[in-house]
Amino acid sequence: MICEVCGTYFLDEECLSRLFVFEDICMSCREALKPRLLFEVFPIAYGEVHYYYLYEDLKISYYIKRKLASKLERLYQMIIDEGMKYDLIVFLDDELLSKMTELSMVLLGFQQILMFSLCRQDVVTHLKV
Ligand SMILES: [Zn+2]
C-alpha cells in the first residue's frame, strides 16, 4: 500500500484480526500524527478563552486534515462532559479564523469561551484582545 501522507510504500502488520483492514497511512506517519490534547488560556475583556487543539503545527494537505477530523471525537466528548461551564463554544476552522477580526466584538462580550480546533491557530492575533 502507499501511505497517503508521506507517499512511501508500506506493508502493514499481518494478523488474522486485521485480515480485512486496509490502512491508508503507514505506521511511522500514524505515530507522528497521534493527537495530543493541547491547551491554552488567554484573557479577554470580561473573562478568558480556553483554547484546545490536537496538533501543534501540521503541514499536511486539506484531505489528510479532513481524515484526521475524526480525532476531534476526544474534544467532543470533553465538551459534552464540561461544556456547561462555558458561555460560548466555538469550533475554530479556517473560515471562522478568516472572519475572527470582524467577530471579535461579539466574542469578547462573553466571559467563558471554549474554542477548539484540529490544529493550533494564532487566535490571539486574530481576536484583537
Ligand atoms: Zn507515511
Residues whose N, C-alpha, C, O or C-beta is under 5 A from the ligand:
A	BS01	ZN	C3 V5 C6 G7 C26 C29
